[in-house]
């Protein structure tokens, strides 16, 4: 039982660590139908204006929803919405 509790705690900590590495969505620049974005890494590094399909800090920009102002980032096959 103690091992099971330890493993749950370990995997929870690993999941929280992975989630904290996701860049922060900081800004959007939209001109016509084209949008560009600025992200900030967990280490504090700021991207230049990047587009859908570009990569920053190991994350590929997959999609942007202007209605909800959310950006989908993909890393290792997992998509995270920011």
C-alpha positions in Angstrom: 0.0 0.0 0.0 2.8 2.4 0.8 4.5 1.7 -2.5 1.2 2.4 -4.4 0.9 5.8 -2.5 4.5 6.6 -3.2 4.0 5.9 -7.0 0.9 8.0 -7.1 2.8 10.9 -5.5 5.8 10.4 -7.8 3.7 10.4 -11.0 1.7 13.4 -9.8 4.9 15.4 -9.2 6.2 14.4 -12.6 3.0 15.5 -14.3 3.1 18.9 -12.4 6.8 19.3 -13.5 5.9 18.6 -17.1 3.0 21.1 -17.0 5.2 23.8 -15.6 7.5 23.6 -18.6 4.8 24.7 -21.0 5.6 28.2 -22.4 3.3 31.1 -21.5 1.2 32.7 -24.3 2.1 36.4 -24.0 1.0 38.3 -27.1 -0.8 38.1 -30.5 -0.2 40.3 -33.6 -2.9 40.0 -36.2 -2.6 41.7 -39.6 -5.3 40.7 -42.1 -5.8 37.0 -41.8 -2.3 36.3 -40.5 -1.5 36.0 -36.8 1.9 35.9 -35.0 2.5 35.1 -31.4 5.0 35.7 -28.6 5.6 33.0 -26.0 7.8 33.0 -22.9 9.6 29.8 -21.8 9.6 28.4 -18.3 13.2 29.7 -18.0 12.0 33.3 -19.0 13.3 33.3 -22.6 11.0 35.3 -24.9 10.3 34.2 -28.5 10.3 36.5 -31.5 6.9 36.8 -33.3 6.3 33.3 -34.5 3.6 31.7 -36.7 1.5 28.5 -36.7 3.9 25.7 -37.7 7.0 27.3 -36.0 8.7 25.8 -33.0 9.7 27.4 -29.7 11.3 25.8 -26.7 10.5 22.3 -28.1 6.8 23.1 -28.7 5.3 23.4 -32.1 2.5 25.9 -32.6 -0.4 23.8 -34.0 -3.5 26.1 -34.0 -4.9 29.3 -32.8 -8.5 30.0 -31.8 -9.2 33.8 -32.1 -12.6 33.5 -30.4 -11.2 32.0 -27.2 -7.7 33.5 -27.7 -6.1 30.1 -27.1 -3.0 28.6 -28.8 -2.4 24.8 -29.2 1.2 23.7 -28.6 2.4 20.2 -29.4 5.4 18.4 -27.9 6.1 14.7 -28.1 2.7 14.1 -29.7 0.8 15.8 -26.8 -1.2 18.9 -27.5 -1.5 21.6 -24.7 -3.8 24.5 -25.0 -2.5 27.8 -23.5 
